């Protein structure tokens, strides 16, 4: 490890420059205008894996390609599957970025760019740690495989098919994913639980075109009023979600977990200050950490209908659209939530409107065994990489692949997050700490060591 | 009148060509990008008034200019004030127009363009009828004044100030406005009642930027969910508006009016078919005509917040905006409605959000005396111009100037609509019948004759 440590330290600057090159590629998977950039990012990652000493290839799918890499020359040693993604969220609203989202800028020890923390920067630490071992020791203490996909931000539609069709190729003893956060600066964490997700879109079609609200208003259902009314029914004033049977089977938090969460340092006023809001709002009877990590949600992610330009325009709009997503907890079934939501919307829709409902692929929530030997190895590796032992936390986000690995490969996943919650992931001015980039890479190098012992 | 009739008939084609020239000018008053086009339209109308034989001038205001014209060489005869507007609604959604909104196209006897019926085409009939008299007889049987403004579609902010400051200049015995519709093709109408209007915009500000819905969702109020919830509370399932005290003082329809409305030909299935909706929706206990003409409304004209592009994006949006307008009936007070709506929204807003409320200038509803001598003259003129007697109707739209004329000039207004409800005013593919353009011009010419007798 001394050789590896020296190599990583000597090449720290080069590693940052190469990350910048990757961050310059606008690999926005949701927007079909960026298909060629997504492809370019895949090629970049493939090249990096090859340069680190792995076998690497680009696997085409029905959507964006998957990059697969491997170094499996250590018979008898455990095999670790590293998962990450090279695609990014759309960067808008663009006018809120201090520097452009695809022109990486280093300020105050952070690198700012779309994808900096989610997930290009974090994923990259594992490529660089493998390179550290292979370019110095000449081998790894474990076998490693990489699956770096390009559809994480749009539901990973083709990932499951790839794994399903390549079970032998993907076979492993444990998976590693760095797509979560530390608990706080200086408090690295292992995430043992994630929320699931359900995403859908509702379109309400009213009159065949926008109508004069004076001539026609009052006589037919207005699709914007109606959509608002439907959405308004989804959550009551105490923050409880009103989709029928929504809470059926929801696994309650254990007393141990509630105590552990309560013991984590958390300053609500600072949290609110960072977000720029004056008060919390959520499900009655739960703390903010519980609401974020272990209780389900129903958020409208976007809505549009009618005239949205300057000044007034007195119309009855022809249509209205909303994107709605629910974060799910164990043991909610995504398919039930989708069905119950759609029925609820249809049953409450005013007469005369046409309701169109579509949904994207979601995933269930997961909670992992906190005491497995892999988990122990990760704890040691992080303590050595960061100089402090990690805390055990849950996260509110969703990483669908964790469920896929369990189901198709029968392995647990180590969620080792190097980022921070304040890294503005999915928001303007996304960033990643250069120190965390360095510490994460070192922890990853230690992880190969600890898993290989 | 024979000379006038011949002149109008001989110049029918020229009149259409000149109207097309006016319709080519995108005089969108709501959008500050079109300021110079609005100015250009004012100059065009001024030139037309001068060519018809009137004195004409452009009067600058704090906003868009007013065109004032007059011919007052008939001492002792009544003075008629013609009001119209040369500004138009924004044309979007642009992709739903068969031909571009500012490239007038004649199809099936109609002229298609933004402003064709609202109000360039209708307003123009009075300029052309005056021209008919002055270019043949050499004088009019009445004195006429024209006020053609450029801010009707944005609340007529500067019109009242102009009239207030120029009461002598604007003094008249009766006002004439053609900015309404016939009851149906072949059924010209005089509109004796109009709804008023209240227009506002609500902005809800949540977090200082869009947030990851997994990391933060469930712990703070989502501005889109909250705005939808607030809007959802505005109307109950029976179509009754829930703004506190909204119906206070509302003048009920008389039994005579309800009977007269019920006796008008109205085919609900045809109405719905034209609009492309499968059912009506409105206030319980009222017919469709009553709901459109004589009952108040609360319509969201537009809403936007969060991600509205392709595919999913799992965020808690930073903000949400809605434009809301209410059509008012006698004797609702606009200022009370504004106040009660704002309070209602503030009282029901979830914690942690900032609510910003702004409102534009509105106007009260009006109902005119159906039996005045001016009304009788108009009935005769329309019967002669259209070959059939008009029906007496109310309209759901708002023409604020009618209240202004009553208040500042102490005169009633004759609402003589040459358009059709199906003319797509405020919608894509706005149109105006060329036959109605001709008949309206002839009726206007007869009106001067009847009022001057």
Interface residues (C-beta under 8 A of the other chain):
Chain A: X30 X31 X32 X89 X90 X92 X93 X96 X154 X155 X181 X195 X197 X199 X201 X206 X207 X208 X209 X210 X211 X212 X213 X214 X215 X216 X217 X218 X219 X220 X221 X222 X224 X225 X227 X228 X229 X230 X231 X232 X233 X234 X235 X237 X239 X272 X275 X276 X277 X278 X279 X280 X281 X282 X283 X288 X291 X292 X295 X296 X297 X298 X299 X300 X301 X302 X303 X304 X305 X306 X307 X308 X309 X310 X311 X312 X313 X314 X315 X316 X317 X318 X320 X321 X322 X323 X325 X327 X350 X351 X352 X353 X354 X360 X395 X396 X397 X398 X421 X424 X425 X426 X427 X428 X429
Chain B: X30 X31 X32 X89 X90 X92 X93 X96 X154 X155 X181 X195 X197 X199 X201 X206 X207 X208 X209 X210 X211 X212 X213 X214 X215 X216 X217 X218 X219 X220 X221 X222 X224 X225 X227 X228 X229 X230 X231 X232 X233 X234 X235 X237 X239 X272 X275 X276 X277 X278 X279 X280 X281 X282 X283 X288 X291 X292 X295 X296 X297 X298 X299 X300 X301 X302 X303 X304 X305 X306 X307 X308 X309 X310 X311 X312 X313 X314 X315 X316 X317 X320 X321 X322 X323 X325 X327 X350 X351 X352 X353 X354 X360 X395 X396 X397 X398 X421 X424 X425 X426 X427 X428 X429
